[in-house]
Amino acid sequence: MSLLPRCYSNFTLLSWLLLIFLCAQLNAQQSDFSKVKTPFEFKNTWVNQLNEKLKEDRQNPYLMNANSLEYIQSILPQVETSKDYETLTFLFERNAMILYSMRRDSLALASANKSVETAKKHLPKNHFLLSRAYFRRGYIEHSTNNFYNAGSDLDSAQTVYQASKNYDSAYYETLIEYKYYAYSYGEMNLDTLAKYLEKRMETRLSKENPNPDEILYVMNDFAKVYMQKGDYAQALAYAIEEVAYSKEKHDSVSKSRYIDSRFNLGNVLYKMKDFERGLKVCNELISETKNITQFFGPLSPKERERVENGIIGIKALKAAILLGLKRYEESIKSLQEIVKVNDTESRFTIQQKINIANGLLGLKNYEDAKSYIEDVLNELRPTFPNKQAESLFNVAGSLYQELGKAELSFNYYDSAVRNSIPEYYTADILGFPEIKNQKLTITALSSLRDKAISLISYYNQSLKDSLNVLLSASNYASNTHNILMSSRQELMRTEGKLFLSENFKSLYEAGIEASYLMFNLGNKKLGFENASEFFRLSKAVLFLEQSGEFGKIQNSNVPQYLRNEFYQLKTEIEGLNSTFYSILDKSSPTSDSVGRINNRLLNASEKLKDLKDSVSLFLEDQINDDHLIFKSGNTDRIAENKAIIEFFVGENQIFLLGKSANKQVFERVDIDERFKNSFNDLISEVGNRPQLSDYENKLRAFCENAEYIYSLLLKPVIDQLDSKINELTIIPDEYLSRLPFETLITSKVENPRSFKNLPYLINSHVINYQLSSDRDLNKTTAKKSSKNLMGIGYSQGDNNLGFAALPGTDREIKYLQSKIEGDYYLGNEGTKSVFLKTAKDYDVLHLAIHGLADSTGKYESKLIFNGKDNVLKTSDLYLAGLQARLAILSACESGVGEINKGEGAFSIARGFAIVGVPSIVMSLWSVNDKVTSELMVNTHKLLNEKVPINRAIGQTKRDYLQNSDNYTAHPYYWAAFISLGSPITIETTNQSWVNIVLIASVTALLLIFLPLWRKKKSDQSSGV
């Protein structure tokens, strides 16, 4: 089950070539060096005597290397006089090593500096001892938490080592180890960090008898690197694998490593904000280790100390998780006990104090929080810039934000950025950091986000009318987005990308609010264009990535066998993901069942990564923004009678962006308790079958809520647009995607009597919906398929899986069959396999079947066909090769799914959009099959008359309302189905009319040519 064979033995040729290329600078293997280098050996009388002294000191640890240090001090003047610079460099380096072991850090660093300066001045640039001098200085800097300087010196040590004429494999392995941790703790270039991690694992695997304890030690870092990248889903997979390996090799690994694996898993869950599972992991280990000897058996004093420290670490992690669960008093009490026991000024203790300040902030105990912050600030100030200070300054920024001191809050958030990104430490406060080819960690990106947000608060409180501040906030949001997208491309799992969407939505809100304030300052063009871009960037990012990838592959020269393998593997991974989270919901993250499915998932993910590399060789980068709706200079693309209204749901406000051919509107509304209650009540009312009990009160409440929501979400925009506009494209956000906007009421109704004659928006406007503004609304799509329509109807038949028969679908499908040319499959003929095999040949897909949404799992929205293998999921569509321009999902809940910040609903309809179906009709709730059948039949009648799909749906609803009674006029019956995507027109043909026309044409030709033929024959027979 090990990570090792997966990462190294099963690489494709392409992957090996890629790894060799990436690690070319790292792969200083002894076997390679031996061809051109000689082993490093440095000896003379002074050096030999020093080595003897060091040997003696090691045999008596209480001497603390005193004899060696005394000897070095005694011979240094002689060596300096002799100008033996090799020996002098060596002695300064050994002197630094000894002083550091005696905890005399400043003297040790001074001696290391002398070693480096001596070697640089007097020895060749590629001398091996210069590498050792750099290493020693970097080692000391690393150990004193000066990770940036340490990383630089260790870089230099490696560069000199690779250029030198000597090699020392053990030294090089140690150098790589320290360089990795300098980069890790300093959160420096993540690409380089990942390379060194691979190198460390490869080094351990290459040994004749790999040590499980060493392997587990390196495995521990895989989760940490992916956490720094923000790919928490992949980090979780590695952490679970680490736990499984520690259990498998329990007798061969140190007990402290066993504890470290649990800490790593709990920490990943904590970072993912999966606090309950993280707490479970911590509690399991704390319970197991109440009696250390009983659980682990006899331990050496040193190992027992490491185990005890590990348990303290788990308790500290539990306290941090309790903060996330808002159990502040319990957390603070535990943290204070930990600090009391660990009273040294270590990184660990400092972090616990920062967490205490955070807990006090949660309790609104601002004075004590401030006191802790000042205490830690005094401890950290001498070491700035310091990564740990970033965490402190973020807490301080939150403190002063809550206290309403926007300027102080902004300054602290700025300090967090300065300690996170060293290049920015002395730059202008409003300027964006200059990132020099550096992949930022998720923590650094979060600091940039928080500074952008604090700039808006600072502006609102103290700097109104300052355009520069707003431009800076917009610049921060835009540049952070660019870095975020670069990082996002490397994430291996969908869940990791969704986590970014959720946790950085506030970044786009900051950019949009800055744009809104610009707009109101009079900079309307700049404000609107900036806002349009942020709206676009914030919405349905994963959908656009998935549909973009699908489109590129479909329109490329990727061989069919490779496409099949690629999409089959994606389907397998989505299924494994679903199973993984299902098991995780029922079992502990440390259980064997979770470990087994996780291992399968990791193996499949690695294969997919290799396949992506292979597929990418056939793809060309196509950068084209012609499809953007709000692109500058696009005013002529919107027809005179049309307008686009897009929404952005923020933390406490909703932004509205409207555009017509000659007008741009930008509005903002607050989200208060009344809005939340009215919206939720409205969704509940329209999505449920009406009851006759309390009819009048429910009708009155509906009218009030529908008019109130209209007055907030649409009226501010519509009132500013031209009165002749009668078509709206709605681009909703988050929970707004659950609302059929056509049910909103455009004016107040006094004493309503029924749902029938209300001033619904549908009566005045045709409505269409889009997932994102990153689509061209007017783009026409030519018919690609050879056949017209495929219709499938569901019936219970032999299916005993619990889905009821849909008698209305019989009428629906049979009517279509009589009027429109197509192929129809009723009952047990309409199976999933038939659909997947033949759907690619059709222009229109009409599926009158069951739909099922699971709002708790984004992988579970599905369509239910007839037969045994009857469940169609999104992933099944990848290989269906659909060419359809319109999919009518005449099924319950085909547009329903889990709502994700920045992504919207994960519905089965979304799957059809991903695979390139430009226009979809979907439902927002479980619908009455008799009414559904009536609506669908009438929609097809209008489609047959070449009415665009959005207008056909709208007209069908209006006709239904006109003919309904007071009860069936309720929106539950007619508002569920909406048109999503391009409002296309379908050129259908009626087979009977085609036959009539064909027969008539043939008859006419016969009538014309038959007399002529007879005359000709007659002339021939008469000899003319």
N, C-alpha and C positions, 0 to 999 in steps of 0.2 A: 504493500500500500504506500510505499515511501514516495516522497516528493522526488527522490533522486533519479530513479529510472525514468520517470515521466519527463523530468526537465532535461535529461542529458542523453539517455539511451535511445529514446523514441523520437529524436529530432528528425525531421525530413532533411534531405540534402540542402534544400534552400535555407532551412533554419540554421544548419551547421555553418553554411557560408556566411549567413548574417552574423552569427555569433563570433565567428573568426574575425570578420571585418570589424565588429564593434570592440572586440577585446584585443585587437592587434597590439595596442599600446601596453596592454596588461600582461600578455602571455609571455612573460620572461621565464620560461620553464628551464630547469637545469639541463635537460637534454638538448635544448636549443643553444644554451650558452656554452655548453662544453665544446661546441664546434669552433667558437671564436674567442671564448673567455677562459680564464683559469680561476680556480678557487681562490678566494681571498685569504691571504695569510700575511700577518704583519708581526715580525719578530725582531727584537734587538735586546741588548742587555737590560735596558730600562723597562721595556715592555714585559720581558720575561719575569723580571723581579716583581713587577706590579701584579702580574697574573698569579704569582705565587702568594703574594699578600692577600689578594682577593679570595684565593682558595682557602687560606687559613681563616679568614674572617667568616666565610660561609659556614665553616665547621663550628664556629662559635657565634651564634646570632646575637648574643648579648653585647658583642663588641661593636655592633652597628657599623662595620667597615671602618672603624677608627684607624686601624693600622694602615690600611690602604690609603685612606685620606692623608694621613701623616706622611706617608712615603711620597705621595704625589707632590705635596707641598714642599717637601725637602729637595726634590730633584728638578722642579720647574725652573728655578734660576739657571741651573746648569744647561738644561735643554734649550732654554731661550738663548743663552750665550753661544751655544754651539750652532744655532740656526738650523737645527734639525726640525723643520716645520711639519714633517709627517708625524714625528713622535709628539711634537707640541700639540698638534691638532687632536691626536689620539688621547693625550693626557687630559686636555681640557674637557673632552667628551666624557671620559671615565670619571673625572672629577665632578662633572655635572650630574652623572648618574648616581654617584655616591651621596652627594649633597641632597639630591631629591629623595633618596631612600631614607635620609635622616630628617625629612620634612622641612628642610631649609630651602624653600622653594625659590625665593628671590636670588639667593647666592647660586643655586643650581642653574637658574636661567641666565645669570650673568656669565657663568662659566661656559654654558652652551653657546652663548653669543660669541665669546672669545674663540671657541672652537670653529664656529662658522666663519668668522672674520679672518682667522689665521689661514684656514683652508682656501677661502676665496682669494686672498691676497697672494698666497705663496705656492699653492698647488695647482696642477692642471684642472681645467673646468670639469673634466670627467673623472677625477680621482675618487676612488671608492670611499676614502675617509671623509670627503666632503659630503657624500650621501649620508654617512653615519652621523656627521655633525648636524646636518639638517634634521635627520630623524630624531636625534636626542632633544633638540630644541622643540620640535613639533610634539614629541612625547610629553615633555614637561608642560607645554602650553595646553595640550589636550587634557592633561591631568588636573590643571588649574582652571579648567572650563573656558579657556580662551580658544574656542573651536575654530574661529575664522583664521587666526594666525596659524594655528596648528595645521589646518587643512592646506594652507599655502606652503608651509615648510615641508610637510609630508609629500606634497606634489613635487617640490624641488628635489627631495630625497629620491623619489622614484625616477625622476628625469635623469639625474646624475647616475643613479644605479644602472639604468638601461644603457647609458652611454659609456659606462666604465669598461675596463678590460677584465674586471673580476666579477665573480658571482659568489653568493652565499644564500642558498635556498632557504635556510631557516630564518635568516635575517629578513629576506624578502617577504616571506610569509607573514612575519610579524609586522613589517612595514605596511603591507596591504591591510592587515587587521586594524591597525591604528588609523590608517587613512580612512577606512570605511567608517569607523566610529566618529572620527572628526567631522566627516561629511554628514553623518547621521545626526549627531547632537547639534551641529551647527545648522542643520536643515539646509545644506548647500545643494548643489546641482543634483537633482533626483535621478537623471539619466546615468550620471557617473556612479552614483550610489548603487543603483541597480546592477550596473556592470560589476562593481567590486563585490557585491553580494553573490552574484553568479560565480565570480572567480574564487571566492572563499569556499563556496560549496564544492566547486570543481576540484580544488586543491585537496580537500578532505576525502573526496570520493576516489581520487587518484592513488591514494595510499593502498598498500597491499592488503591491510586489514583495517578498513575504516572503523573509527571509534564512534559508537552510537551516541556517546555523550557529546562529542565534538559536533556531530551531525545535528543533534537536537539543539545545540547552542546556536548554530547558524540558522536552523529552521525558525528559531525564535525571531530572527530579524526579518524574515520575509513578510510577516504580517505587519511589522512596524514600518517597513518601506512603503507598503501599499496603503497604510493609514496616512502616511505623509503625503502620498499622491492624492488622497481623497477617494481612493477606490476601496471603500469599506467592504463591499461585497466580496471582492477578491481577498482582502485582508482576513475577513471572517473565514473564508474557505481554508486559507493557509493556517490560521490559528486552530481550527478544528482538526486539521491534519496533524498539526504539531501535538495536540493533546492525544490523538489516536496513536501516534508514534511513541509518545512517552509511556503510554499504557502497554503497547506491544513490547517495548524494550525496557520494561520497568526495572528488571534486575541488572541492566547494563548501564543505566544512566544515573547520575547523581540525583539525590532527592531534591536538592534545590532547583535543579533543572525541571523536575516534575512540577514543582510549585510555579516556576516561571511560566510554564506552558499554560497553566490555569489563569495566571495573571494576564497573560497575553490575550487569551480568549475573552476574559471579562473586560479587559480594556478596549478591545475592538467593539464589543457590544455597547460599552459606555459611550464610545465615540460615535457610534451609529444612533445613539439616543434610544437604544433598545434596553432601557433601564431594568425592566423586570427580569429579563433573561440574564443580564449582567449580574444582577443581585443574586440570582439563583446560583450562578457559577461561584461567586464569592462565598456564599453561605455553605455550599457543598464542601468546599475546601476547608473553611474554618471549622466546620463540624467534624470533618475527617481528622484534622490535625490537633484536636483538643489534647490528645495524649500523643506527643510526637514519637516517643519510643514505641508505644503500642502500634502505631500506624506504620512507621518506617523501620522499626527495629533499632538495634544499637548504631549510634553514629559517632564519628570522631568529633572532638570538640570544635574543630574548624567547620566541618560540614553541618554540625548542629547549629552553629552560629549563623551560617548562611541560610539554613532552613528557617530559623527564627526570624531573620531579617525578611525573608520572603513572605512569611505569614503576616508580618507587620505591613508589608507592601500591599497584600491582599486586603487587609483591614482598612488601609488608607484608600484603596480603590473603592471598597464598599461605601466608605464615607462620602466619596465623590459622587457615587451613584445615588446615594440618598439625597444629595443636593439636587440632582436631576429630578428626583421624585418629589422634591419640595418638602422633604422631611428634615427641615433645617436644624431643629433643636437636637435631634438624634445624631445628625451628621457632625455638628459643631462639637458636641460632647466627645464623640469618638476622635475627632481630629485633634482636639486639645490634649487628650490623653496621649496620643501618638507623639505630639510635639514635646510634651513633658518628658517622655521617655527618651526621645532623640533630641537632645538640647543643643547639638552642634549646628553650626551654620552651613549645613550641607544643602545641595540642590533639593534633596528629598524633603528636608524640614521646611525649606523656604516654600516649596510647592504646597505643603500642608497649610502653611500660614496664609498663602494666597487663597486657598480653598475656604479657610475659615472666614476671611474677609468677604468672599462670595456668599457664604451662608448668612453672615450678618446682614449683608445687603438684601438677601431674600427676606429676612425678618424685619427689614426696614430699620435696623439698628445702625443708623448711618454714622454715628459718632464712633462707636467701637470699630466699625468697618474701616473708617478713615484712619483710626489709630493703627490697625494692623497693616494697612497699606503703607503708611509712613514708616513703620518699623521695617518692613521688607524693603522698601525703597532705599532706606539708609544702608541696608546690608548689600544691596545690588549695585548701588550707584557707582562704586569704584570700578566695576567691571563692564560698564556700558561701552559699546553695544553688546547686549546679552539676550539670548533667545528667551531665557526664563523671565526677563523683565517684560517681554511682550505680553505674557499672560497677566502679569501684575497690572500693566497699564490698561489692558482691556477691562479688567475688573474696576479699576479707578474710573475709566471712561463711563462705564455703566453706572457707577455710584453717582457721579456728578450729573449724569443725564437724568437720573431719577430725582436728584435734588433741584433740577431745573436750572443748573449752571452750565449752559450750553458751551460757553467759551472754554471753561476748564475741561469739560468733557471732550471737546474737540482736540484740545492740546494733549490730553492723555492718549486719545486714540492715535494722534499723530506720532506720539512717542512710541506707541506700540509698533507702528509701521517702521519707524527709524531703527528700532532694535531688532526687527524682523529682517530688514533688508539693509545690510551694512553700507551698500553704495549710496544709500539715501540719507545717511546719518547727518550730513551737514547741508543738505539741499534746501531749497526754498519750500516754505510750509504749504503753499498751494500747488506746487509742482508735483507731477506724478513721478514716482521713482524710475530711474533709468535702469532697466533690467538687462543685464549683459548676458544674453544667451543662457539665462538661468530659469529652470523650471521651478516655480515657487511651490512651496508646500501648501496644503489646504489651510493650515493655520495662518500663513502669511496672506493668502488670498482673503481669508476671513477678516484680517486686520485692515486690508485695503477696502473691503466692503463696509466695515464699521466706520472707517474714516469718512467715506463718501456720505453715509447716512448722517454722521455727526455734523458734516458741513451744512446740510439742509437745516438742522436744528439751530445751528449757530446763526445761519442767515435769518431764519424766522424770528430769532430772539433779538439779535443785535445788529445785523448787517443788511437790513432791507434796502433795496435799490442798488445793491452791489452786484453788478452783472459778472464781475470777475469771479466772485465766489460761486455763483451758479455755474459758470463755465468750468470751473475747477471740479465741482461735484459731478457734472456731466462727463468731464474728461476722465475722472476716476472710475466712474461706472463703465464707460466705454472701454477703457484700457484694461480694466480688471476682467471684463467680459472676454476680451481677446485672449488674455492669458488663460482664462478659465476654459475656453473652447479648445485651446492648444492642449491643455492637460486632459480635457474630456476625451479627446480622440484616442488617448492611450488606455482609457479605462476598459477593462476586459468584460465587465458585466453590466447588464441593463440596470440592475439595482443601484450600482454605483453612480450611474448617470442620473437616475431619478433622485438620488440623494442630493446631488449637486443642484438639480432643478429646484428642489424643495428648499434647500438651505441658502441659496443665493438669489431667491426671488426678491428679497428686500433690496438687493443691489440694483435691480432694474427699477424698483419703486423709487429709489433715490434719484436715478437718472430721469425718470418720468416726472417726478415732483420738481426737480430742477428745471426741466423743460416747461412745465406748467407755470412756474413762477416767471420764467423768461417771457412766456407768452403774455402773461398779465402785466409785465413791465413794458410791453409794447413791441418786443422782439417776436412778433407773431410767426413770421416765416421760419426763423431759426428754431423757436420753441416747438412749433408743430412738426417740423422735419425731424428734430432730435427725438421728440416723443414717439413719432411714427416708427423710428428705428428701434427704440427700446421696446415698444409694444411687440414689434416683429421678433426681436431677439429673445424675448422672454417666453414666447408661447410655442408649445408643441415642438420643442427642440428635438426630442427623441423621435417623434413621428417624422419630422423632416429628415433626420439622419437615416432612419430606417427606409423611408420611401425613396430618398435620394440614392442610398446604396442599392436598393432593389432596381431602381431605374437605370443606374449606371451598368449594373450587371446585365440586365435585359437588353440593353442597347450596345453591348460590347461584343468582343470576339471570344469571350470566355467559353471554352468547350462545354458542351452539354453535360458530359459526365462530371465535370468539375462543379458546374452549377448544381447538379443533382446532389452531389456529395456535400456541398456547402450548405444547401438549404435543408437537407435531411439531418445534418448535424445540428443546425440551428433549431430545428423542430425537436430533436432529441434533448437539446439543452433546455429548451423552454419546458418540456415535460419533466425533466429532472429537477428544474428549479421549482416547479409546482409541487412535486413530491417532496423535495427537500424542506420547503417551508411548511408543508402539511405535517411532516414528521417532527419538525422542530417545534411546532405548536403543541405537540403531544408529549415530547420527550425532552430530556435535559440536553443542552448543547454539547455536553461531554459524553453522551451515551454512544454505544457502539453502533446503533442504527443510524444515528446522525452521521457518525464517522464514515460508515460504508457508503451512504448515498452521496456524501460530500466528496469522497474519493472518486466516485464515478463522474461527478460533476467537474472536478478539477481535471481529470483526464480528458473529458470531452471538450472542456474549454481550451486546453492546450492544443488539442487537435484542430479546433476551430481557428485558433491563432495562426497555426501553420497554414491552414487552408486559405485564410485571409491573405497571407503573404503570397500564396500561389495565385489567387484570384487577382490580386492587385497588379500583377505583372501584365495583365490584359486590359487594365483600365487606364483611361486617360483622364487627367484632371480637366474638368469643364467648369469654368467659372462664368456664370451667366446670371445676371440679376434682372433680366427682362421680365421675369414673372412677378416682380414685386409690385404690389398694389399701390403703396404709398411712395414709391420712388419719386425723387424730385423731378419735376417737369412732366408728371403723369396726369395732369388735370384733364387732358383731352380723352383719356381712356375711360372716363365714367360718363355714361349716357345722361342726357338732360333730366330724365325722369327717375334716375337712380341715385342712391346714396349708400355709403358704407358706414356702419357704426361698429366700432371695436371697443372692447372693455378690458380693463386691467384691474383685477381685484388685489388691493393692497392689504396691509395689516388692519388699518382702521378706516380706509377710504377706497372708493372705486373711482377710477379715472375713465372718462368717456372721450373717445376720439371720433369725430364725424367728418365725412368729406363727401361733397357732391362735385359736379362739374365746375362750379364757380364759388364754392364756399368751404371754409375749413373751420371746424368747431372743436374746442378743447374745454371740457368741463370736469369738475370734481365733485363727488358727493361723499358725505360721511357715512360710515357704517355704525349705526347705533343700535340699541336694543330693539327699538321699534322696527327698524329695517329688518333685522334678523328674524324677529317674530313674524312679521308680515310675509316675508319671503318664504319661510318654512311652512307657514300655514297655507300659503298659496300653492306651493308644490304639493303639499299633502292633499289639498282639496281637488286639484285638477287631475291628480294621478290615481284617485281612488273612486270606485263606483259610488255614485250618489245614493244617499239614504233618504227616504221620505220623512223620517223622524227629524224634527228640528229643521225642516227644509228652509223656512223663512230666515232663521238666524244665520244659517250657513250661506244662504244666498247673499244676505246683507254683508256678511263678513268677507265673502269672496269679492264683492263689488268694491268694498273699501280697500282691501289689500291689492287687488289688481290695478285699481286706479292710482293708489299710492306708489306702488312699484313703478308704474308707467311714469308718474310725475317725477320720479328720481332718475330712472335709467334712460328714458327715451325723450320725454318732453323737452328737457333742456337743449337737446340737439335738434330734434324735429322742428321746434318752434323757430330755430334760426336758419333752417333750410328753406329752399324754394317750395312754395305751396303745391307746385305741380309734380313733386316727387311722389311716386306711388309704389316704388320698389325699393326694399331695404335688404342689404346683405348684413347679417349680424355675425360678428366674430366674438363669441362669448369667452369667458375665462372662468376656470375653476368651477364652482358650484352653479354659476350662471348657465352652464351648459345643460342643466337639468330643467331649465325653464323654456316652455314653448311661448315665445314672445307674442305670438298672434293672439294669445288668450288675454293679454293685458287690455284694460279698458281705458279709452282715451279721454273720458270726461266723467265727472261725478254723476251718479244715478241716485235720484231720490226715490225712496220707496219702491225698489225693484220687485217685480212680481214673478219673473222666471228668468232662466238662463238664456232664453231664446233671443230676445230682441235687445241685447246689450250692445253698446258701442265698442265691440271688439276691434283690436288693431287689424285683424284679418279683413275687416270690411272696407278698410281704406288703403291697405298696403299689401303687396305681395312680399312674402318673406322668404329669404334663402339664408343658409348658414354655411360658415366656413370654419375649419379648424385653426387656420392661421392666415395672417395677411401676406404670408410668403407664398402666395398663389395668385395667378392671373385669373380674375373673375370672367373675363371676356374671351379667354382662349378657347377656340373651337377645336374639337377633336374629331378627326376623320374616322369613319368606320373602318375597322381593321378585320373584323371577323366575317366569315363567309355566310353565316346563318343569322337569322333575325333574333328570335327569342327562344329562351329555354324557360319553361315553367315547371316547378315541382310543387306538388301538394302533399301535405302530411295526412295520413290516416292511421288509426291505431293498429289495425291489421293484427300481425302476430307479435307486435312489440309489447312486451310485458314490463317495460321499464318505468311505468308510472306516469307517462304523459298521456293526457286525455286526447280523444279524437277531436278533430276540428272540422265539423260538418260543413261550415261555411266555406272552407277551402275548395270543396268539390264544385260548388257553384262558381267560385272565383276562377278556378282553372278551366272549367268547362266553357265558361263564357269567353275567356281569352282564346281558347282553342277554336271557338266558332267564328271569331272575328279577326284574329291576328295570326298571320303565318308564323309557325314556330313548332317546336317539339315539346310535348308535354308528358310529364311523368307523374302519375297519380298512385297513391298507395305504395305497395311494396316495390313498384318500379322506381320510385324516387328515392334512391339510396345515396349515401355519401359517396360511395365509389363511383356511381354513375355520374354524379356531379363533378368529381375531381377528374374523371377521364374525358368528359365531353364538354364541360363548361367553356373551355378555351375557344370553342368554335362559334360562340354566340355574342351578339351585340348587346342584348338585354337579358338580364337574369332576374327572374321573378320567383322568389322562394316563399311560398305560403306554408310555412312550417313553424315549429316551436323555436322560440329563442329563450335563452337562459343567461341571466347576468349574475355573477357572484361579485358583489361589491367589496368583498374582503380579500379577493385575490385577482390581480390584474391578468393572470394567465387563464382564468377560468370562464370568461364570457364565451358563449358558444351557440351554435345552431344545432337543432336536433332533427335529423332526417329519419326516414323509415328504415327498418331493418335492424340488424344486430350491431354492426360497427357503424353507429349512427351519429356520433358526436363530431362536429366540425369546429375546430379551434382556429384562431388566427394563424398559427404556424402552419396549418394544413394548406393555406392558400399560397404559400411561397412557390410550390411546384405545380400549381394548377394551371399556370400559363394563361391567366385570364386576359382577354382582349376586349372585354365588355366596356361599354361607355356608361352603362346604367345598371345598377344593382338595386332592385326593389326588395328589401328585406321585410316582407309582410309577416313579421314574427314579433312576438312579445319581447320587449326589452332589448331589441337589437342595437339600440343606441345607448344602453346603460352599462356602466362598469365603474370600477374604482376611480374616484376623483383624485388626481394628483396635482399638486401645486406646479404650475408651469406646463402641464401636459394635458389636463382635461380628463375626460372619461376614457378608460381602457375598455372599449366596447368591441364587439365583433365587427360593427360597421367600420371602425377605425382600421381593422385588418384589411377590409376590402380597399380602403383608401391607400393603405401602405403599398399594396400590390398594384396600384395604378388605375383602379376604377375611378374615373373623375367625378361621377355623380352617383349619389346613394340616397335612397329613401329609407329611413330608419324610424324605430319607435322608441319613445322615452319611458313607457311603462307597459305593464301587461294590459292588453287590449281585448275588447269583446270581438270574438271571431266573426260574428254575423255582420257587425258594423264595419269591421275591417274589410271583409269581403266586398261590401257595398262600396266603400271608399276606393278600394283598389280597382274594382271594375270601372268605376267612373273616371278614375285617373287615367286608365289605359284608353278609354274612349277619347279623352282629350289629347293624349299623346299621339293617338292614331290620326288626329287632326293637325298634327305638327305644332302643338302647343308646348312650349318649354316646360320642363318638369316642375320647376318651382311654381309657375303659373297654374299648371294643371293641378298640383296639390292644393294650391290656394283656392282655385275655383271649385274643386270638389268639396272642400270644407264649407265654402259659402253656400253651395247648393244643398249640402246636407243640413246646414243650419236652417235654411229656408223651409225645408220640408220636415223638420223635426218637430216634436211636441215639446212641451215645457220641461219634461223629464229628460228626454234623450238629447236635448240641446246642451246638456251639461258638457263642459270641455273634456271630461274623461272619455267621451265617446268619439269626439272628432279631432282632438288636438294632439294626439300621441305621435302621429307620423309627421316628420319634417324632412325637408330636402337639404341635403348636405353636399357641398361641392359646386361644380360648374352647373349652371342652369341650362343643360343641353337640350336640344330638340332631336327626337328620334324619328327617322324616316322609315316608318313601318309600312308593310304592304298586307292587304287582305287577300288571302289565297283564293277565295271564291271570286272576287272581282278580277283577280289576275286571270283566272281560268275563263271567265266570261269574255274579258277583253281579248284573250288569246283566241278563243273560238270564233268570236266576232270577226277578228282580223283575218283568220284563215278563210272563213266563209266569204268575206268581202273579196278576198283575192280570187277565190274560186269563181265567184259570180262575174268578176271582171274578165278573168283569163279563160274560163270554160267556153263562152261563145266564140272567142277569138280562135281557140284551138279547133272547135267544131267547123268554123268557117274555112280554116286552113285545110283541114282534112277533106272538106267538101270540094274545095278548089282543086286539090290534088287529084281527087277521084274523077273530076270532070275534065282533067287534062289541061286546066288553065295554066 
